[in-house]
Amino acid sequence: MSWLSLIPPLAVFIVGIWTKKIRLALFLGVFLAATIASDFSLIKGLGLALTRIFDNAQLASVASLSSFFKASNLLIMLFVLALGILIEMIRSSRAANAFVHFTESRIKDQKAAETSSLILSHILCIDDYLSSLTVGSVVRPITDRFRISRIKLAFLTDSMAAPITMLTPVSSWAAAIIGFLNDNGVSNVLTENTLVLASPYSLYLKILPYIFYSATLIATVWIIVRFRISFGLIERHDHIAKTTGNLLGGKTIDFANHQEKSSGSREATVTDFFLPIGSLLAFTLTFLLYFGGFWLFGGDSGFFASMRQAPISLVLFLAGLSSILASSAYYVATHKFFIGELLHVFKNGIKLMFPVTIILVLAWTMGGLLRQDLQTGQWIASLIADAVPLQWLPLILFWNAALISLSLGSSWATSAILFPIAIPMVMSMKHLDGAITLEQLPILLPVFGAILSGAVCGDHISLISDTTIMATSSSGCDLVDHVKSQAAYAAPVIFGSSVGYATAGYYIDDIASWPYLALAAGLSLASSTAMLITMRALWKRDPGFDQKTEEPAAVRDCPQTEIV
């Protein structure tokens, strides 16, 4: 263990900022870690890096059916690709538009229009890419009709996408987190690499209440919409939209509205929208109970025991595959897609999510090298054990994750850097060795929650984040304007989350109990809401912003955008 173990994660951080290419940065990190582990032999380092990448992808497991169904990493990657196909089915069939047409007659005012975007975000909970790309473009005609500014729509779209997906047990984020845990020493089977003796899926479910940023932001956005709280750039843009019809804050930017349409013979219906998502959830629950030994399927376990015992990677893969088969049969039978067109949808869906699988494999590989070969977590722990109290660790990791994610523009890359460090570092600071149970180290729950919260937080206010760019594009607004407004509304949630993690740290031995969790989470939401209301009360309008005038002076002569 030495300072050299910090070089790979620092290289990922620096190269990611410099090139904006996360996969390149992660591969370089893997290569550097392997080279250091090979005593600085470039050839041996490259060989070790490629071997570990191949091993983590588990491609050799396709040789036999029994090994294939046990290859958790490969099954997670296939599930992510299956999500891509389902996403492309929904987009290409224009099923989301059918949902909006179904609800359009029920939308009578701005509050209802904004609420419809939040509801759609909750429905599209299986993937943040799906939510970011779909919600803005689908709801935009409605918000345009009620003269809601485009940056308000982008804020609603972006704020809900990743947080909801992260908290959904059947989603791309769930698969990624389970993979990160599994490849960083969390397993319910005792091996030489096991650090925490627990089911990765069970641990993920226990982490969910500690992801304060996501939960608090979702609640805050609902408060903003239902109680009509507005300030800063969004309020200015909304006022301009209301008085002039210009939805872009006085700007005249042309945003193309690309919408794909299937060449089938029937228009999309609401059923087309709900079937892929509903079937995925139904198949997942069914397979969880079946493989977990639920008593209705001939086992001897109860409902929650079945959920904990099920092999989640296999469950997600089979659920994704079954949902694709069921949705394909339905779309072909109802003439939404022809067979040839469906193959094109499959190709585009795989193309959409394939880069994500590459990031996952590289992240798993670097995590293994940092944990097993370089022992980065133990070395950092040896430095800070006497300098940083353990109770401050969740708060420190939250801010570190936020800064890294802000710089990289990738919440997954941030998790890939910090997950391999977290468990060994906390174990060393608590002077624990060997495989432990979660009961021995309950602070792991807020620690992982802080990393995930910070990763999403920084991603939300990063100009180079893929989901931020997607939300901006689908909503049809300026990227810089969106990030400015997003940062202003995220500030109260960042403050509230910081209060929550500071509180959680002081109850490290009892934080797994519900009363202390409720205290930390409650303080997070209360602090965030209080700061939000304070910022609204202190917001000072500029001289050109006068509610009593017919139009703001600064935009009186601006051309108007077309209201759909």
FIBADO-399654 format. One record per residue (C-alpha): residue in three letters; x, y, z. Coordinates in steps of 0.1 Angstrom, whole numbers, plus 2048, in hexadecimal, padded with zeros to 3 digits. Layout:
AlaXYZ/...
This chain:
Met800800800/Ser80E8227F7/Trp8048437E7/Leu8088327C5/Ser7E68227CA/Leu7D68457C6/Ile7E48497A3/Pro7C9835790/Pro7AA84779F/Leu7BB86879C/Ala7C4860777/Val79F858771/Phe795879780/Ile7AE88E76D/Val7AB87D74B/Gly78587D74F/Ile7858A3754/Trp79E8A9738/Thr79089271D/Lys76B88F728/Lys76E86B71D/Ile76585573B/Arg76C83372B/Leu78F83F721/Ala79684C744/Leu78A82C754/Phe79F81673D/Leu7BE82B745/Gly7B682776A/Val7B4801766/Phe7D5800752/Leu7E781676C/Ala7DA801789/Ala7E47E1777/Thr8067EF76F/Ile80D7F9793/Ala8017D779F/Ser81A7C7785/Asp8387DA793/Phe8367F5778/Ser83A7DC75B/Leu8267EB73E/Ile8227CA72C/Lys8187B774B/Gly8017D3755/Leu7EF7D3734/Gly7EC7AE736/Leu7DE7AF759/Ala7C67CB74F/Leu7B87B8732/Thr7B6798745/Arg7A37A9762/Ile78B7BA749/Phe783799738/Asp77F78875A/Asn7677A3767/Ala7537A2747/Gln75077C74D/Leu74E775728/Ala75D75272D/Ser73D748740/Val72A74671F/Ala73B724719/Ser72171272F/Leu6FE71A73A/Ser70571375F/Ser72272B760/Phe70F74574C/Phe6F3747765/Lys70C74C781/Ala71F76876F/Ser711785783/Asn7257A1771/Leu71B79474E/Leu6F7791758/Ile6F67B4765/Met7057C1744/Leu6EB7AE730/Phe6D07BC746/Val6DD7DF73E/Leu6DC7D7719/Ala6B97CA71D/Leu6AF7EB72D/Gly6BD7FD70E/Ile6A67E86F8/Leu6887EF70D/Ile69081470D/Glu6938146E7/Met6728026E4/Ile66081D6F8/Arg6718396E5/Ser66C82B6C2/Ser6488216C8/Arg6408446D5/Ala62F8346F2/Ala63885070A/Asn6258696F3/Ala6068536F7/Phe60985671C/Val60A87C71A/His5ED87D702/Phe5DA86871B/Thr5E1880737/Glu5DF8A1723/Ser5BA8A6728/Arg5BF8A474D/Ile5D98BF74E/Lys5C98E1754/Asp5E58F8762/Gln60A8FC767/Lys60B8E8787/Ala5FB8CA776/Ala6128CD758/Glu6318CC76E/Thr6228B0783/Ser61D89B764/Ser64389D75D/Leu64A890781/Ile63187477D/Leu64186975C/Ser66386A76D/His657852788/Ile64883B76D/Leu66983B759/Cys67C830778/Ile68F813769/Asp6AB829759/Asp6B684D75C/Tyr6BF84E737/Leu69C84472E/Ser68E85E745/Ser6A687A73A/Leu69F874715/Thr67A86E717/Val66A885732/Gly6758A6723/Ser66D89F6FF/Val64B88F707/Val63F8A9721/Arg64D8C770E/Pro62D8CD6F9/Ile6198CF719/Thr6308E672C/Asp6348FC70D/Arg60E8FF70B/Phe60D90C72F/Arg62C922729/Ile643911741/Ser66791973A/Arg67D8FF72A/Ile697901746/Lys67B8F975F/Leu6738DA74B/Ala6988D1749/Phe69B8D576F/Leu67D8BE775/Thr6898A475D/Asp6AE8A3768/Ser6A68A578E/Met69088778D/Ala6A286F775/Ala6C0861787/Pro6B38657AB/Ile6948517A4/Thr6A7836790/Met6C08337AC/Leu6A582C7C5/Thr6938137AE/Pro69C7EF7B7/Val6977E4792/Ser6AB7FD77E/Ser6CC80276C/Trp6D981478B/Ala6CF7F77A1/Ala6E27DF78B/Ala7017F678B/Ile7017FA7B1/Ile6FD7D47B6/Gly71A7CF79E/Phe7307E87B1/Leu7287D77D2/Asn72D7B47C5/Asp74F7BE7B6/Asn75B7D07D5/Gly7597B57EE/Val7347B27F6/Ser72778E7F3/Asn711775806/Val72B75A7FD/Leu74B75A812/Thr76A75B7FB/Glu78D7697FF/Asn78178A7EF/Thr76278E805/Leu7637AD81B/Val73E7B0825/Leu72A791829/Ala70879C81A/Ser6F37997FB/Pro6FC7B67E4/Tyr6D77BB7DC/Ser6CD7BA800/Leu6E87D3809/Tyr6DD7E97EC/Leu6B97E97FA/Lys6C77F381C/Ile6DC81080D/Leu6BD81F7FC/Pro6B083381A/Tyr6D384381E/Ile6D48527FC/Phe6C987380A/Tyr6D08897EC/Ser6BA8757D4/Ala69D8717ED/Thr69F8957F8/Leu6A18A27D5/Ile68288F7CA/Ala66E89C7E7/Thr67B8BF7E1/Val6718BF7BD/Trp64E8B47C6/Ile64D8D17E0/Ile6598E97C5/Val63E8DF7AD/Arg6218DB7C4/Phe6288FB7D8/Arg63390F7BA/Ile6559197C8/Ser66A92B7AF/Phe6899427B0/Gly6A894B79D/Leu6AD943778/Ile68F92C776/Glu677947784/Arg68596076B/His68194974E/Asp65E93F759/His65496475B/Ile66296B739/Ala64F94C72B/Lys62F95873C/Thr63197C72F/Thr64097870D/Gly63C954703/Asn6629506FF/Leu66A92F712/Leu68F933710/Gly694951726/Gly69596A709/Lys6AD9556F4/Thr6A59496D0/Ile6B59276CF/Asp6A890D6B7/Phe6A58EB6C6/Ala69D8CF6AE/Asn6828B86BB/His68A8966AE/Gln66F87C6B3/Glu67185A6A6/Lys652849699/Ser64C824694/Ser641819671/Gly62780267F/Ser603806675/Arg5F4811696/Glu5F882F6AD/Ala60882A6CF/Thr5F28246ED/Val5F7827712/Thr5FB801714/Asp6198046FD/Phe62981B717/Phe622806736/Leu6287E3729/Pro64E7E3727/Ile6527F4749/Gly6367E075A/Ser6427BF74C/Leu6657C5758/Leu65A7CD77B/Ala6427AF77B/Phe65C79676E/Thr6767A3787/Leu65F79E7A4/Thr65577C798/Phe678770793/Leu68477F7B4/Leu66A76A7C6/Tyr66F74B7B1/Phe6957497B5/Gly6937567D9/Gly67F7377E3/Phe65E7497EA/Trp6447307F9/Leu62B7367DC/Phe6457277C4/Gly64C7097D9/Gly6677187F0/Asp66771D815/Ser66F743817/Gly65A76181E/Phe65777F807/Phe673794814/Ala68A77781A/Ser68576D7F5/Met68E7907EA/Arg6AF78E7FD/Gln6B876B7F2/Ala6B276D7CD/Pro6D076F7B5/Ile6C97937AA/Ser6DF79378B/Leu6CD77477D/Val6AC783786/Leu6B27A4775/Phe6BF793755/Leu6A177B752/Ala68979775A/Gly6987AD73F/Leu699791725/Ser67578772D/Ser6697AB72B/Ile67A7AF709/Leu6697906FC/Ala647799709/Ser6497BD6FD/Ser6567B26DB/Ala63979A6D7/Tyr6207B56E1/Tyr62E7D06CA/Val62F7B96AC/Ala60C7AB6B3/Thr5FE7CE6B5/His6117DA696/Lys6267F36A8/Phe6467E4699/Phe64D7CD67C/Ile6677B1682/Gly6827C366F/Glu67B7E3681/Leu67C7D26A2/Leu69F7C569B/His6AA7E9694/Val69B7F36B6/Phe6B07D76C6/Lys6CF7E46B5/Asn6C98086C0/Gly6C17FD6E4/Ile6E17E96E7/Lys6F48066D8/Leu6E581E6F1/Met6F080A710/Phe7107F9704/Pro72781670F/Val717812732/Thr7227ED733/Ile7457F772A/Ile746810746/Leu7397F575E/Val7547DC754/Leu7707F5757/Ala762802779/Trp7617DE786/Thr7847D777A/Met7937F6789/Gly7807F07AA/Gly78F7CD7AD/Leu7B37DA7A6/Leu7B07F67BF/Arg7A17E07DA/Gln7B47BF7D6/Asp7D57C97C6/Leu7DD7ED7D0/Gln7C87EE7F1/Thr7C08127EB/Gly7A5814806/Gln7BB806821/Trp7D781F819/Ile7BF83D81A/Ala7B183083A/Ser7D482E849/Leu7D9853841/Ile7B886184D/Ala7B084986A/Asp7BE861884/Ala7B7881871/Val79287D868/Pro778870880/Leu764853873/Gln743866879/Trp74D88085F/Leu753866844/Pro730866834/Leu73088B830/Ile75488C822/Leu74C871809/Phe72C8837FE/Trp7408A27F6/Asn75C8907E6/Ala74487C7D0/Ala73289C7C6/Leu7528AD7BC/Ile75F88F7A8/Ser73E88B796/Leu73C8B078F/Ser75E8AE77E/Leu75988D76C/Gly734891763/Ser72F86D76B/Ser71F85F78A/Trp72883B780/Ala74D84477C/Thr74C85579E/Ser73E8367AE/Ala75982279C/Ile7748377AD/Leu7658387D0/Phe7558167D5/Pro7768027D5/Ile78481A7EF/Ala76681C807/Ile7637FA817/Pro7887F381D/Met78D81782A/Val770814843/Met77B7F284E/Ser79E7FE855/Met79281C868/Lys77D80587E/His79A7EC881/Leu7867CF872/Asp7957B485D/Gly787797849/Ala76379383E/Ile74B7A6854/Thr7267A9856/Leu7137C9851/Glu7097C9876/Gln72E7CE87E/Leu7317EC868/Pro7107FE865/Ile72181F85A/Leu72580E838/Leu701817831/Pro70483D832/Val72783A823/Phe71A829803/Gly6FB840804/Ala71285E805/Ile7278527E8/Leu70884C7D2/Ser6F886D7DD/Gly7178817D5/Ala71B86F7B3/Val6F88797A8/Cys6FB89C7B8/Gly71B8A57A4/Asp70D896785/His6EF8AD787/Ile7038CD786/Ser71E8C276D/Leu71F8D174B/Ile72D8B173C/Ser71589874C/Asp704882732/Thr6E2882744/Thr6E38A8748/Ile6EA8AC723/Met6CE89371B/Ala6B58A6731/Thr6BF8C7722/Ser6BB8BA6FF/Ser69A8A9705/Ser68C8C8716/Gly6998DF6FB/Cys6AC8F9710/Asp6CF907713/Leu6E88F1726/Val6F990C73A/Asp6D891B744/His6CC8F9750/Val6EB8F2764/Lys6EA914775/Ser6C590F77F/Gln6CB8EB789/Ala6E88F57A0/Ala6D39107B1/Tyr6B78F77B9/Ala6CF8DC7C3/Ala6E18F27DD/Pro6C68ED7F8/Val6C68C77F2/Ile6EC8C67F4/Phe6EA8D9815/Gly6CF8C3822/Ser6E18A3818/Ser7018B0829/Val6EC8B5849/Gly6DF891845/Tyr701881841/Ala71089685E/Thr6F4889874/Ala6F7865868/Gly71C865870/Tyr71686D894/Tyr70084F898/Ile718836887/Asp71081A89F/Asp6EA81E89D/Ile6E582D87B/Ala6D780C86E/Ser6B9810885/Trp69A822878/Pro69883D892/Tyr6BB84A88B/Leu6B6846865/Ala69585A867/Leu6A787587B/Ala6C3878861/Ala6AC877843/Gly69288E853/Leu6AD8A885B/Ser6B98A5837/Leu6968AD829/Ala68E8C7843/Ser6AF8DA83D/Ser6AB8D8817/Thr6888E6819/Ala691901831/Met6AE90D81B/Leu69890B7FC/Ile67D92180C/Thr698939818/Met6A893C7F6/Arg6859437E7/Ala67F95E802/Leu6A196F7FC/Trp69F96D7D6/Lys6A29907C8/Arg6959977A6/Asp6AB9AC78E/Pro69F9CE783/Gly6929C0762/Phe67C9A7774/Asp65C9B977D/Gln63D9A4783/Lys6279C277E/Thr6339CA75B/Glu6249B973D/Glu6469AD732/Pro6699AD742/Ala67D9CB735/Ala69B9B472C/Val68799E714/Arg66C9B5707/Asp6789B36E4/Cys68298E6E4/Pro6739786C9/Gln65B95E6D6/Thr65E9396D3/Glu6429256C5/Ile6299176DE/Val61E8F46D4/
